[in-house]
Structure formats: structure tokens, C-alpha cells
Amino acid sequence: PLTVETIRQMHVPSSHYRISANRYEAGVAFPGATRAGRLYVLSGACSRKVGEWRAQLQAGMFVDFPAGSFEFKVLGEQQVQLVNVWLIPEEYRAKRDA
């Protein structure tokens, strides 16, 4: 099954990735800005839009998303649990490894 731990095991070494798990209640929607990365959905369903790029995901799905301003929305009546993963730029890895 897809869990935060299995996702961490897929993205090694850990010093090269930022992994952020979040939960959002049904009906939550918000804008934001992001670097390119990958979104995993552990439970529930959601949508993310970055410019003309759009994705709707449900539990067990993942997608690579582009950088830019985004809109996020929880779909359906269930809470969504998700994990965002970003590759840490090389110039910051040495600081994190030290």
C-alpha cells in the first residue's frame, strides 16, 4: 500500500528530497505557488491546477506537477491525505548533509 514510509523509501537518498505529508478536510480549496514536484494521494480525492496543466487524483494515484502558481481543491465528501515530494536543488543539499 501507498504510505508516507513507502514514498520515503522511493526517494533516496533522503538528503536529496523534501517530503511533506498533509491532510485537508472536504471542501478545502486554496491557491499557492510551488516548485515542480510529485504529488501522491493516500486517501480521498483532489485536484491541482498549475496554469493550463490540470490533474484530478484519487487514493493510490500520483502525478508530477510543474512549477508555478497553483489552485488546489479537495474533491468529494472525504478528507484527503497527500504527500508532496520535491527534489532539493543541489546547492542546498550540502548544507542539509553537513
N, C-alpha and C positions, 0 to 999 in steps of 0.2 A: 504493500500500500504506500501511497504518497504521503510522506510525513516531513516535518521540518528536518529531522535527522537524516532521512534518506536523501533529501535535497542537499544537505551539507556534505554528505558523502560523495555526491556527484560533482561538487565544485571544490576541487582541491588543486593546489594547496589552499588552505583556508585564508592565508595571508593575502591571497590574490582576489578575494571576493568579499563583498558586503552582502550579508543575508539578513533580511528583515521580515519577520512574521507579524501579521496584523489580523485583526478581526473587526468587521464592520456590521452593524445591525441592518436589518431590512429597511429599505427606504433611504439609506445614506447615499449622498452624492456630493462630490466636491471637485474643484479644479486643482491643478498643481503644475509643477514643472519637474522634469526628470532627465537624467542621462539615459542612454539606451541600456536595456537590460532584459531580464526574463521574468515573467510573472507566472507563478504556479497557483492553481486554485485547489485547496484541500477539501473544502466543503462549500456548499451554496453555489451561487452564480453571480457573475458581474460582467460589466462592460468597461472597456477603456478605449478612448478615442484620443489620438495624437494627430492633429491636422486632419488630413484625409484618411489616415490609417485608422481602422476600427477593428475591434475584436470583441466577441461575446464568448465567455467561457463558463464552464460548469466544473464541478468537482472532478478531479483527475486529469484536467487539461492544463496545458501551459502554452505560452506564446512568447516570442521575442518581440519586444516593442522598441520603437525608435525614440530618440531623444526629442524633447520639446515640451511645449505646454500641453497638458492633457486634461481630460474630463473622465472621472471615474464614477461608476454607479453600481450599487448593489441591485441585482435583479431578483424578483420573486419575493416571497414572504420569509425566507430563511436568512439567518446571519451568514456572511461569507467569511471564510478563513483563507488567507492567501499568504504567499511568500514571494517577495521581490528579491531578485539577485542582480547585483551589479558587479562588473569587473572593475577592480580598483586600478586607476591609472598607475603605470609603472613608477612614476616619480614619487608616489605616495607609499608604495609598498615597502621600501627600505625603512622609512620612518616607522611603519607599523611592525616590521620584523625586528627592529632594534630593541 
